[in-house]
Amino acid sequence: MIKKIILAMSFLMAVTISAQKTNDKDAVTAASEKLRLAMISGEKPELEALILPELTYGHSGGHIDDATEFVEKLVSKKSDFVTIDITNQKVDVVGNTAIVRHHLYATTADAGKAPGDVTLDIVLVWTKVKKDWKLLARQAVKSEKKK
């Protein structure tokens, strides 16, 4: 009888942990989508709600923005995304950290520049703060082709 109770409790714990991980994956996917939309809109409150003050945001050309610079560039349209399409997204959750990898294809209209196209591979690092997922780090690398 005790073996059956232990087996049942183990099963329930495994199901609970699996469900929690799935819920976290869904929450990270939703946060990533909110970030995509906020980067297009350039709305300061939406951007700030998704990031940590310690954000490190790496560009494919090597420049690294802190949280303030990241937000300021999007709000001022110095960095202006007209569209952002995400493909091949993979989300892995490890404890309170999530790693998101995806391909990004965007059209841009940066202030003072001609319209452009951007094709990048991205890694995002999210961390869970209370019940919310916040962006801690992002790194882009140039991609050879649109995926």
C-alpha positions as CSV (number, residue, x, y, z in Angstrom):
1,M,0.0,0.0,0.0
2,I,2.8,2.4,0.9
3,K,4.5,1.7,-2.4
4,K,1.3,2.6,-4.3
5,I,1.0,5.9,-2.4
6,I,4.6,6.7,-3.1
7,L,4.2,5.8,-6.8
8,A,1.0,7.9,-7.0
9,M,2.7,10.9,-5.3
10,S,5.7,10.6,-7.6
11,F,3.5,10.6,-10.6
12,L,1.5,13.7,-9.4
13,M,4.8,15.5,-8.8
14,A,6.1,14.7,-12.3
15,V,2.8,15.8,-13.9
16,T,2.8,19.1,-11.8
17,I,6.4,19.9,-12.8
18,S,5.8,19.1,-16.4
19,A,2.7,21.3,-16.5
20,Q,4.5,24.1,-14.8
21,K,7.3,23.9,-17.4
22,T,4.8,23.9,-20.2
23,N,3.1,27.0,-18.6
24,D,6.4,28.7,-18.3
25,K,7.2,28.0,-22.0
26,D,3.9,29.5,-23.0
27,A,4.5,32.5,-20.8
28,V,8.0,33.0,-22.3
29,T,6.6,32.6,-25.8
30,A,3.9,35.3,-24.9
31,A,6.6,37.6,-23.5
32,S,8.7,37.2,-26.6
33,E,5.7,38.1,-28.7
34,K,5.0,41.2,-26.6
35,L,8.6,42.2,-27.1
36,R,8.3,41.9,-30.8
37,L,5.2,44.1,-30.9
38,A,6.7,46.6,-28.5
39,M,9.8,46.9,-30.7
40,I,7.6,47.7,-33.6
41,S,5.4,50.2,-31.7
42,G,8.3,51.9,-29.9
43,E,6.0,52.5,-26.9
44,K,8.2,53.2,-23.9
45,P,5.9,51.7,-21.2
46,E,5.5,48.5,-23.1
47,L,9.3,48.2,-23.7
48,E,10.2,49.0,-20.1
49,A,7.7,46.5,-18.7
50,L,9.4,43.6,-20.5
51,I,13.1,44.2,-19.6
52,L,15.3,44.3,-16.6
53,P,17.4,47.3,-15.7
54,E,20.5,45.1,-16.1
55,L,19.6,44.3,-19.8
56,T,22.5,43.8,-22.2
57,Y,21.3,44.0,-25.8
58,G,23.9,42.9,-28.3
59,H,23.6,44.0,-32.0
60,S,25.0,41.9,-34.9
61,G,27.5,44.6,-35.6
62,G,29.1,44.3,-32.2
63,H,27.5,47.3,-30.3
64,I,25.9,46.6,-27.0
65,D,23.1,48.6,-25.6
66,D,22.1,48.9,-21.9
67,A,18.4,49.0,-21.0
68,T,18.2,52.8,-21.3
69,E,19.9,52.9,-24.7
70,F,17.7,50.0,-26.0
71,V,14.5,51.8,-25.0
72,E,15.7,55.3,-26.2
73,K,16.7,54.1,-29.6
74,L,13.2,52.5,-30.2
75,V,11.2,55.4,-28.7
76,S,13.2,58.0,-30.7
77,K,12.9,55.9,-33.9
78,K,16.7,56.0,-34.2
79,S,16.1,52.2,-34.5
80,D,12.7,51.8,-36.2
81,F,11.3,48.4,-37.0
82,V,8.4,48.6,-39.4
83,T,7.9,44.8,-39.4
84,I,9.4,41.9,-37.5
85,D,8.8,38.4,-38.6
86,I,9.9,35.5,-36.3
87,T,10.5,32.0,-37.5
88,N,12.1,28.8,-36.2
89,Q,11.5,29.8,-32.5
90,K,12.7,27.4,-29.8
91,V,12.1,28.0,-26.1
92,D,13.9,26.1,-23.3
93,V,13.1,26.7,-19.7
94,V,15.7,25.9,-17.0
95,G,14.4,26.8,-13.6
96,N,13.8,30.6,-13.5
97,T,15.7,31.1,-16.8
98,A,14.5,30.7,-20.3
99,I,16.6,30.7,-23.5
100,V,14.8,31.6,-26.7
101,R,16.4,31.2,-30.1
102,H,14.7,32.3,-33.4
103,H,15.3,33.8,-36.8
104,L,14.3,37.4,-37.3
105,Y,13.5,39.1,-40.6
106,A,12.6,42.7,-40.3
107,T,12.1,45.8,-42.4
108,T,13.4,49.0,-40.9
109,A,13.0,52.8,-41.3
110,D,15.7,54.1,-39.0
111,A,15.8,57.9,-38.6
112,G,18.3,59.4,-41.1
113,K,18.7,56.2,-43.1
114,A,17.2,54.6,-46.1
115,P,14.7,51.8,-45.5
116,G,16.3,48.5,-45.0
117,D,16.0,44.8,-44.5
118,V,17.5,42.8,-41.6
119,T,18.0,39.1,-41.4
120,L,19.3,37.9,-38.1
121,D,19.5,34.9,-35.8
122,I,18.7,35.9,-32.2
123,V,19.2,34.5,-28.7
124,L,17.1,35.9,-25.9
125,V,17.7,35.2,-22.2
126,W,14.6,35.7,-20.0
127,T,14.4,35.4,-16.2
128,K,11.4,34.9,-14.1
129,V,10.7,37.8,-11.6
130,K,7.8,36.9,-9.4
131,K,5.3,35.7,-12.0
132,D,6.6,37.7,-14.9
133,W,9.3,36.9,-17.4
134,K,11.8,39.8,-18.0
135,L,14.4,40.1,-20.7
136,L,17.9,40.0,-19.3
137,A,20.0,39.6,-22.4
138,R,19.7,39.5,-26.2
139,Q,22.4,38.8,-28.8
140,A,22.0,39.0,-32.6
141,V,24.2,37.5,-35.3
142,K,23.9,38.1,-39.0
143,S,22.1,35.3,-40.8
144,E,23.1,34.2,-44.3
145,K,19.6,33.9,-45.6
146,K,16.0,34.3,-44.8
147,K,14.6,31.2,-43.1
